Amino acid sequence: MGVVGVRERPGAKRIGDGKNYDPERLFLPPDDDLAPNRPGETLRARLDASGTGRTRLALARLLGRRPVEDEWRTALAGEQLVGTALEELTAGGWEVVHSIVLPGDAIIAHLLIGPGGVFCVGVKHARKRRVLVDDTLVRVARERRPRPHVRDARRDAARSSLVLSRGCGFPVRVRPVLVVVGAASVEVPAAPEGVRVLREREREVPELGALGGALHPDRVARIHTVARNRRVWLWA
């Protein structure tokens, strides 16, 4: 059964270029269409809505405090960098949806859909520091506590798989990816189970575009149609 009117259309008509004519895509209300989202769209909105003035931000920094706005800007820079790399894959039959907000304030930075499958892509900006990645945590030098980015990547991919499978009417496997941006070095002593850890400096993100053999173009188009509908994620 579909969600909020989203269901598979195995007999969808085709238009002149051979692509499926999908009424759900054509008539998706603009406010519910995530396709126009830019990388880091949610972080941009938070910064725009922030009422903290420059003077207060400067004072907080002088006092040794790190305003949350600084964290947002750093995260935004990372999402923009990775998002730009992912957008370059669209020429090869891939689709990407940025900044998907899930219930509970979790955000999927990027959802990549294409011939090689579906990938839930998270981003960690390391600010020129050493990074150690284990099976659940990411440890960044000089940060007080490790962050559960690997565990979060698995959770967000699992939630995405449920949403997309329900909306498409067929099973959709979503694989988690964590991209470490701006690190001085990245150590991954043992690859986290089921999670692909990439380094943006090594040109590893564009290599996702070389993957294939997982999804037919019709399936790519169908999953993208569901993924771009904001309302399907309300039950993630």
N, C-alpha and C positions, 0 to 999 in steps of 0.2 A: 504494500500500500504506500502511496506517495505521501508527501508532506505539503501542506498548504497549496494543493493543486499541482504539485510537481510530480510527474510520473513519466515512465518511459513511453515513448511513442515509436514502436517498432515499424509502423507503417508510415512514418513521416514523409511528406513530399520532398522532392528535391528541386532546387532551383538551377539556373543555367550553369553555374560553375560546379555542379555536382554535390554541393553541400546540402545538408538537411535543412529544410524549412521548418523551424521550430517556433510556433506561435508564442510559447512561453518566453523565449528570448526577445522576440520582437515587441511584446506587449508588457514586459516587466516594467513596473512604475519606476521612474528615475530615482526616487528616494530609496528604493529597494535594490537597485542595481549597483553591485560592488565593483563591476568591471572598470569604471573610471577612476577608482582609487589609485592614488600615487603611492609609491613606497613610503611607509611611515605616516600614512594619512592620519591615523589616530593620534600619534605623537605630535604631529603638526597641530591638530585641533586642541590638544591639551596645552601646548605652548601658547597658541593664540588666545586661549581662554584664561591663561594664568593672569592673576591680578597682581603678581609680585613685580614691583617696579625695579628699574636698574639700580637705584640707590640701595634698596633693601638687598638685592642680590649681591652687590659689591660688598656691603657691610657683612653679610653672612660669610662671604669668602674670606674677608679680613679676619673674622673671628674663628676661622678654621672649620667652618661648617660647609658642607657641600649641599647647596640647594637642590631640590628634586628637579628643578628646571635644567640644571646642568646635566643630570643623569638622562633626562629626556633628550637633550640635544645630542649627547654622545650616542645614545641608542638610535636616534634618528639618522645620524651620519652613517652608522653601520647598516641600517635597513635601506638607506638610499643607495649605498655602494652595492650591496647584494642584489637589491631590486633591479638596478640598472643592468647588472650582469645577466639576470634571469630574463629580462625583457629582450635581450639580444637573441634569446633562443626561440622567440616566436616565429622567426623566419623559417625555422626547421619543423614547424608543425606543433609547437608547444603553445600552451596558454598559461597565463599566470594571473592570479588574483591576490591583491595585496591587502594587508591590514584588515583581517576578518576578526571582528569582536565576538567573543563567546560569552555566554552567561558566566557570571563570577568575575568579570573584568579581565579574563585571559584574552590574549591577542595572538592570532596566527599571523606572523609577519608576512609570510608568502606561501601560497599554495600553487605548486607547479604541476601542470597536467599535460601529458604528452605521450609520444610513442613509447617511452621507457617506463610509463606508469605515473603514479600520483605521489608527490612528495610534499610533506609539511615541513617548511623550512624556517627554522629559528635562527636568530643572530645574536652573538655575544661580542661586544666591542671591548677589547682588552687594553686599549690605550697604551700601546708600546710596552706591555709588561709580559712576563713569563706566565704561561698558562699550562695547567696540568688537568687533564680530563680523565676521569675514571668511569665506572659503570653507571653512576648516578649523578655525580657532582662535577662542577667546574671550579677549579681553584685558580684564582688570579693573584699574582704577587701583590702584596701590600693591601689587599682587600681583607677585611676582618673575618668574614665568614665565606666558606664556599657556597656556591649557589646550585640549586638542583636543576640546572638547565637540561641535563641529559634525561632525567626523569620526566621533566615537563615536556620534552620533545616527544617521548613515547606517549604520554597522556594525550597531548594535543593531536597526535596522529591517530590514536585510537578513537578519539571523539570525532575527528573528521571522517574516519572510515564509516562510523555508524551513521552520521548525517548524510553522507553522499550515497551510501548503499540504500538507505531508506528513501531518499529522494529520487534516485535513479531507477530503483526497482531491480537492481542486480548488484552483486557484491562488488565493492570497490575497496581494494587494498591501498592503504596510504602508508608510506614509509617515512619515518622521521629523519630529518637532516638537521645538523647543527653546524652553522658556519661561524668560525672564530675570525674576527676582523681586527686588524691593527695590532696583532700580538708581536712581541719581540721574538718569542718562540712558543711552540705548541708541542707538548709532550702527551702522547696517548700510549701509555705502556701496554695496555690491552684494549683492543677495540671494544667499545661498549656494545653489548648485545643488541642487535637490531637497529642501531643508530649509526648513520653515516656522519662522521666528523670531517669537515672540510676546512681548508685554510684559504682565505681569499688571495693571499699573496702568491700561492702556488698555482693559480689559474685552475683550481679544482672545481669551482662552481660552473664555469662554462662546459666542463667535461660531462656534466649531467645531460647536456644536449646530445651527446653521442650515444646515449642509451636508447634501446629500441626493442621491438618485439613483444611488448607487453599490451599495448592498446591499439585497436583499430581507430582510424580517424573519426569514425562515427561515434565511437565510445568517448573519445577525447572531447568531441563537441558536446555530447550529452552531459558528461560530468561537468564541463565548464558551465553549461547552462544552469545546472543545479547549484554549482559552487558560487556563482555570482549573485544568487538570490539571497539577500540579507535575511529574509524571513525563515529560511530553512535552518539557519544557525541559531535561532531562538531556543531550540530544543536540544542543543548540542550537549 
